[in-house]
Amino acid sequence: MIEQLLESDNQKFDYLAPLPTETDILVIGGGIVGSSLAYFLGRGGAHTLLIDRGEINREASGTNAGSFHFQIALHQLTSSDAADDVDRLLTEVRLHTEAADLWKDMETELRVDLGVHETGGLMVAETDEELALLYTKQKIEAAAGLETHVLTGNELMDFAPYLAPDLKGATLCPREGHANPLLAVPLILMRAREYGVEVRTQAAVTSIEKIHDNTGSWFKVETSRGVVRAKRVVNAAGAWAEKISELVGHSLPTHSEGLHVNVTEPREHVLTPMLQHIGRRLTLKQTANGTFIIGGGWPARPELQPRRYSNFWGSAAGNAAVAVRVMPELADVRLIRTWSGVMAFMNDLSPIVGESRAIPGYHVCIATTGFTLGPMMAQLLAESMLDANSDRIPLEYAVDRGLSVFSR
Amino acid sequence: MTDVDVAVIGGGPGGLAAAIVASNAGLRVAILEERATLGGQIYKRMGKGFHVDAQDARMGSDYNKGAKLIAAAESSGANIMTDCTVISVDSHTIMYSLAGEHVKEMSAAKVIVSAGAADRAVSFPGWTLPGVITAGGAQSLAKSQRISFGSRVVFAGSGPLALAFPAQLAHLGINVISLLEAGPAPRAGDLWKVAKAYRGNLHLLRDAAKYRAQIFKHRIDVNYRRIVVRAEGHERVERVIHAAVDSDWNPIPGTEKSIEADALCLGYGFVPSIETLRLFGCEFTVNEDLGGPCVVIDEECRTTAPDVWAVGDGAGVEGVYVAMSQGKIAALSAIHELRPNGTEGITVREINEGIARERKKITQKRALVGATKRMYKFGEGAYRLATPDTIICRCESVTLDNIDLAMQFGADTNSIKAMTRAGMGLCQGRNCQRQIVHRIHENAGIPVDQIALSTPRFPLRPVTLGSVADASVESDKFFTPVEEAQS
């Protein structure tokens, strides 16, 4: 897949070239949000520079499993009854399906293979209570326009003979699938460059100052590689967005977690859909390479330095136990590596997208737990930055919505 | 209380020497060895089903030295766990699997890591053809099963092992037709330096003379300052193309020659097996004379990770005698920390004298290494032999041009790994990582010791999900909806 990067124009991707001193829009953060935003802004004719303190795509955007989860998941529920959160869930389900459409559209528009596949997804239930929950959430999903079916008994076994025979049931969502998180960002940036977007890595932001002088209002952004003058700034720094906001005097309480992922040796292809669990932490899929990627929200150590979350053995063991219970033939498949990635989110679990009212010209774009939502949130913000009359951004995503500070 | 006082990871000479000392001093010791038998690579036993007559002279002196060392370990009272694969380590904790069974946990007050070394992988066009084998692989086949791997064998490499291995292989009846040593032929000055370092090394010099005699006897064609630039053949090696090299092992154009052969054995030295020590969080440095990335150890072989010692080739490739001395030093040092007043088995004075004695032996061995440095220094040219379509990561079939392409997005091992999948396969980068680091060094001009290796993660060896799975971990701590965890 990496060969696609040669398609561009065979120029070097010189992200270490000297830092431009001036730009209309400075995007901070080289993840899926920042790169999509840079692409949409560039396409819209805005002079855009994207910077990252390290390499592109090295944090949440490049260290998640690339899954598109549309079914209502465990972590979205505040109680055992999905009906308690109907309004929020309706919005989220609709949003996710739109985001999936955008991924497909982008693949067409960018003329690259982002690895988008609609494989379908199964969310399994092991107990009667969990099965009841599947039925409840299926109704909400139907109301939101997302196609899901509850499969039980022989119907489930015929569809997915690899599942443990004692499962109570599963919902099938044909639209679920995945993209390639390792190459999406580089490929999007390759096309962004064709619109004149510049990218610089190893440029850590150390200060942001809003200046008002006879040339107007602008931001003086100091980085480890020099100073940039920008008319507008976008904070797309994910788990590090709070630190960036502090520099400009903006409060942005974000929360981040380390997540554990298990990866096996490649095996003959048996599993087409993604698997999830309504009551346990499990996501499981078999990649095109034949490896099984197993995760689902098991924690990694909450260390931010040296920028990598190390793995708990307990997460590997607990995650493996759920996976083997749901798909017994995994028991003799070998685990060959583990990784961990960071996940950033706001305390109300909603994205944060838009311009700060208190600091005009300062923008934030965080998709919240969202590889899937990244390009869509970027598109919303790009639209509003390119066209002052655009107002597609939902009010719930407002940058100054008064998020309370986390207490960990 | 911990399960053991001292856990020794690795049952080669360094680990065995450590375990014997610690166990004889009265400590509770466990040796965790992943192979079915003790002895490591140098003292490797015959495989299952082979019977060896103890008096059989053909087994050679290494075999007998190994047998003695193993017997001493077995009678020391240490708990010997063979077929025991270490899957993960954390502070004072080792996760291991015995004979492929479910992973268990062992707690240890002190850990001595003697993980040994692996063949240095060198990528050149044709290195993945069947019939190309590393020296260690060839030696394992020959030592444990008496299996030959070709009928016309070319041996290419450098250093003492490029002398010892062809001789050993020829002695076992393998037809080694040609030896290509990348280093220079010994000069009178080198021999004089070697002779001056005789003290404490007579047995090594005697071995070297014996190997030279073997090579002469078997009429192996010896070529100095030549390196394999290419292996060619349809479905397996048929020809080995070699060229003259400069002092940094860069091939000199116009000097190529070809040898018809059906096997090519590569011995460009060994690199320390560092994965366990990296997972412990030890600090590392780069010392190419000792095989590349080496754990930082103090005079008593302590690493920078609390209660973790590193000995033997896994702490820097210096051979069996240094390994055994280091093993003893580490054990004595651990005993002293655990029992500051000594034990019934050993007094504090004996501990200090033992450490001093072994340190002196190491100094003598290092004098000999210093004397051969001109001849045996690794040349970076070996890492410049790959062409754009040469596979660098065999597990994931990643070629050099793709690594160069990924490098444009960041001269960083993790970034290259993510974009190309190099290092994601079964060997977890053990073979390709050094080559990639060197490529970063060449392309981006970053010194090798400033290029971070990819993030260390368990499992240290592949392990079935069934033997990792532990349903009891599903505690509330993990199984908590995200929003509850926040409040």
Interface residues (C-beta under 8 A of the other chain):
Chain A: I2 E3 L5 L6 K12 F13 D14 Y15 G54 E55 I56 N57 R58 G62 L74 H75 L77 T78 L182 L183 P186 T201 H255 E257 N262 V263 T264 E265 R280 R281 N289 I294 G297 W298 P299 R308 S310 N311 W313 G314 S315 A316 A317 G318 A320 A321 V322 A323 V324 R325 L330 A331 D332 V333 R334 L335 I336 R337 T338 W339 S340 F345 N347 L349 F406 R408
Chain B: S88 D90 M95 V103 N402 L405 A406 Q408 F409 G410 D412 N414 S415 A418 M419 T420 R421 M424 G425 L426 Q428 T455 R457 F458 P459 P462 V463 T464 L465 G466 V468 A469 D470 A471 V473 E474 F478 F479 P481 V482 E483 Q486
